[in-house]
Amino acid sequence: MISDYPEPKIKVSCEKCGRRAQYDRDAMIKAGGDRRLLDLLDAIQERLKCETLERDPDIYNKCRLKYENIRPATPNAYEQARDG
């Protein structure tokens, strides 16, 4: 949920196109209600008019927008192999 976001500013970035944006967490809740972070990320992608959302059918060429200051609770396989 948006209310669970760890900081007052929601920061997103895309490693593919270099876009970066930040939003006020409380203002986002006030404007659209407290919703799942995945739903919010989809809404932000649409708002930023990500070019890969509609044009490219290739699933490997999709928008890579992510939250900057949220780390997964458990490391992924790559991180586990890298860190030993």
MIDOSE-1310 file (N, C-alpha, C; in nm, 2 decimals, decimal comma, always signed):
residues 84
misd	+0,08/-0,12/+0,00/+0,00/+0,00/+0,00/+0,09/+0,12/+0,00; +0,03/+0,23/-0,06/+0,11/+0,36/-0,06/+0,15/+0,40/+0,08; +0,06/+0,38/+0,17/+0,09/+0,43/+0,31/+0,21/+0,35/+0,37; +0,24/+0,24/+0,32/+0,36/+0,16/+0,36/+0,49/+0,20/+0,30
ypep	+0,48/+0,30/+0,21/+0,61/+0,34/+0,14/+0,70/+0,40/+0,25; +0,83/+0,37/+0,25/+0,92/+0,40/+0,35/+0,96/+0,55/+0,37; +0,93/+0,63/+0,27/+0,97/+0,77/+0,28/+0,85/+0,86/+0,24; +0,86/+0,99/+0,28/+0,75/+1,08/+0,24/+0,74/+1,11/+0,09
kikv	+0,85/+1,10/+0,02/+0,86/+1,12/-0,13/+0,87/+0,98/-0,20; +0,78/+0,96/-0,29/+0,79/+0,84/-0,37/+0,87/+0,87/-0,49; +0,98/+0,79/-0,50/+1,08/+0,82/-0,61/+1,08/+0,70/-0,70; +1,07/+0,73/-0,83/+1,07/+0,63/-0,93/+1,17/+0,66/-1,04
scek	+1,23/+0,56/-1,11/+1,32/+0,58/-1,22/+1,31/+0,46/-1,31; +1,35/+0,49/-1,44/+1,36/+0,39/-1,54/+1,50/+0,37/-1,59; +1,56/+0,26/-1,57/+1,69/+0,23/-1,62/+1,70/+0,23/-1,77; +1,59/+0,21/-1,84/+1,59/+0,20/-1,99/+1,59/+0,34/-2,05
cgrr	+1,51/+0,43/-2,01/+1,50/+0,56/-2,07/+1,56/+0,67/-1,99; +1,59/+0,65/-1,86/+1,65/+0,75/-1,78/+1,56/+0,84/-1,71; +1,43/+0,82/-1,73/+1,33/+0,91/-1,66/+1,34/+0,89/-1,51; +1,32/+1,00/-1,44/+1,31/+1,00/-1,29/+1,20/+1,10/-1,25
aqyd	+1,13/+1,06/-1,15/+1,03/+1,15/-1,10/+1,01/+1,12/-0,95; +0,95/+1,22/-0,88/+0,92/+1,20/-0,74/+0,79/+1,26/-0,71; +0,71/+1,20/-0,62/+0,58/+1,24/-0,58/+0,56/+1,24/-0,43; +0,48/+1,32/-0,38/+0,45/+1,33/-0,24/+0,36/+1,22/-0,20
rdam	+0,40/+1,13/-0,11/+0,32/+1,01/-0,07/+0,18/+1,05/-0,02; +0,18/+1,14/+0,07/+0,05/+1,18/+0,13/-0,05/+1,24/+0,03; +0,01/+1,32/-0,07/-0,07/+1,38/-0,17/-0,13/+1,27/-0,26; -0,05/+1,17/-0,29/-0,09/+1,06/-0,38/-0,21/+0,98/-0,31
ikag	-0,20/+0,96/-0,18/-0,31/+0,90/-0,11/-0,43/+0,98/-0,11; -0,41/+1,11/-0,09/-0,53/+1,20/-0,09/-0,60/+1,21/-0,23; -0,52/+1,21/-0,33/-0,57/+1,22/-0,47/-0,64/+1,09/-0,52; -0,58/+0,97/-0,49/-0,63/+0,85/-0,55/-0,66/+0,74/-0,45
gdrr	-0,65/+0,77/-0,32/-0,67/+0,67/-0,22/-0,55/+0,58/-0,19; -0,55/+0,51/-0,09/-0,44/+0,42/-0,05/-0,46/+0,29/-0,14; -0,37/+0,27/-0,23/-0,37/+0,16/-0,32/-0,24/+0,08/-0,32; -0,25/-0,03/-0,39/-0,12/-0,12/-0,39/-0,02/-0,04/-0,47
lldl	+0,11/-0,06/-0,43/+0,22/+0,00/-0,50/+0,23/-0,04/-0,64; +0,20/-0,16/-0,68/+0,20/-0,21/-0,82/+0,10/-0,13/-0,90; -0,02/-0,10/-0,85/-0,12/-0,03/-0,92/-0,07/+0,12/-0,94; -0,01/+0,17/-0,83/+0,04/+0,31/-0,84/+0,15/+0,32/-0,95
ldai	+0,24/+0,22/-0,96/+0,35/+0,22/-1,06/+0,29/+0,22/-1,20; +0,18/+0,14/-1,22/+0,11/+0,14/-1,35/+0,06/+0,27/-1,38; +0,00/+0,34/-1,28/-0,06/+0,47/-1,31/+0,05/+0,57/-1,34; +0,16/+0,56/-1,27/+0,27/+0,65/-1,30/+0,32/+0,63/-1,44
qerl	+0,33/+0,51/-1,48/+0,38/+0,48/-1,62/+0,29/+0,54/-1,72; +0,16/+0,53/-1,70/+0,06/+0,59/-1,79/+0,08/+0,74/-1,79; +0,09/+0,80/-1,67/+0,10/+0,94/-1,66/+0,23/+1,00/-1,73; +0,34/+0,92/-1,72/+0,46/+0,96/-1,78/+0,46/+0,94/-1,93
kcet	+0,35/+0,87/-1,98/+0,34/+0,84/-2,12/+0,46/+0,76/-2,17; +0,48/+0,65/-2,10/+0,59/+0,56/-2,14/+0,57/+0,51/-2,28; +0,66/+0,53/-2,37/+0,64/+0,49/-2,51/+0,63/+0,34/-2,53; +0,69/+0,26/-2,45/+0,69/+0,12/-2,47/+0,56/+0,05/-2,42
lerd	+0,48/+0,12/-2,35/+0,35/+0,06/-2,30/+0,26/+0,01/-2,41; +0,25/+0,09/-2,52/+0,15/+0,06/-2,62/+0,22/+0,01/-2,76; +0,33/+0,06/-2,79/+0,39/+0,04/-2,92/+0,45/-0,09/-2,94; +0,53/-0,14/-2,84/+0,61/-0,26/-2,86/+0,55/-0,38/-2,80
pdiy	+0,52/-0,48/-2,89/+0,46/-0,60/-2,83/+0,57/-0,70/-2,77; +0,70/-0,67/-2,78/+0,80/-0,75/-2,73/+0,80/-0,73/-2,57; +0,78/-0,84/-2,50/+0,78/-0,83/-2,36/+0,91/-0,80/-2,29; +1,02/-0,82/-2,37/+1,15/-0,78/-2,31/+1,19/-0,64/-2,34
nkcr	+1,10/-0,56/-2,41/+1,13/-0,42/-2,44/+1,03/-0,33/-2,37; +0,98/-0,37/-2,25/+0,88/-0,30/-2,18/+0,95/-0,19/-2,08; +0,87/-0,11/-2,04/+0,91/+0,00/-1,94/+0,97/-0,07/-1,82; +1,08/-0,01/-1,77/+1,15/-0,06/-1,66/+1,14/+0,03/-1,54
lkye	+1,03/+0,10/-1,53/+1,01/+0,19/-1,42/+1,00/+0,11/-1,29; +1,07/+0,16/-1,19/+1,07/+0,10/-1,06/+1,09/+0,20/-0,95; +1,05/+0,16/-0,83/+1,07/+0,25/-0,71/+1,22/+0,25/-0,67; +1,27/+0,37/-0,65/+1,41/+0,38/-0,63/+1,45/+0,33/-0,49
nirp	+1,37/+0,36/-0,39/+1,42/+0,33/-0,25/+1,34/+0,22/-0,18; +1,30/+0,12/-0,26/+1,24/+0,00/-0,21/+1,33/-0,11/-0,26; +1,38/-0,19/-0,16/+1,46/-0,30/-0,20/+1,38/-0,43/-0,16; +1,39/-0,53/-0,24/+1,32/-0,66/-0,21/+1,36/-0,71/-0,07
atpn	+1,26/-0,77/+0,00/+1,28/-0,82/+0,13/+1,39/-0,94/+0,13; +1,39/-1,01/+0,02/+1,48/-1,12/+0,01/+1,56/-1,10/-0,12; +1,69/-1,13/-0,12/+1,77/-1,12/-0,24/+1,73/-1,21/-0,35; +1,74/-1,16/-0,47/+1,71/-1,25/-0,59/+1,82/-1,34/-0,61
ayeq	+1,81/-1,44/-0,71/+1,91/-1,54/-0,74/+2,04/-1,47/-0,78; +2,04/-1,37/-0,85/+2,16/-1,30/-0,90/+2,24/-1,25/-0,77; +2,16/-1,18/-0,69/+2,23/-1,12/-0,57/+2,28/-1,23/-0,48; +2,21/-1,34/-0,46/+2,26/-1,45/-0,38/+2,39/-1,51/-0,44
ardg	+2,40/-1,53/-0,57/+2,52/-1,58/-0,63/+2,64/-1,48/-0,62; +2,61/-1,35/-0,64/+2,71/-1,25/-0,64/+2,77/-1,24/-0,50; +2,68/-1,24/-0,40/+2,73/-1,21/-0,26/+2,78/-1,34/-0,19; +2,76/-1,45/-0,26/+2,81/-1,58/-0,21/+2,73/-1,63/-0,10
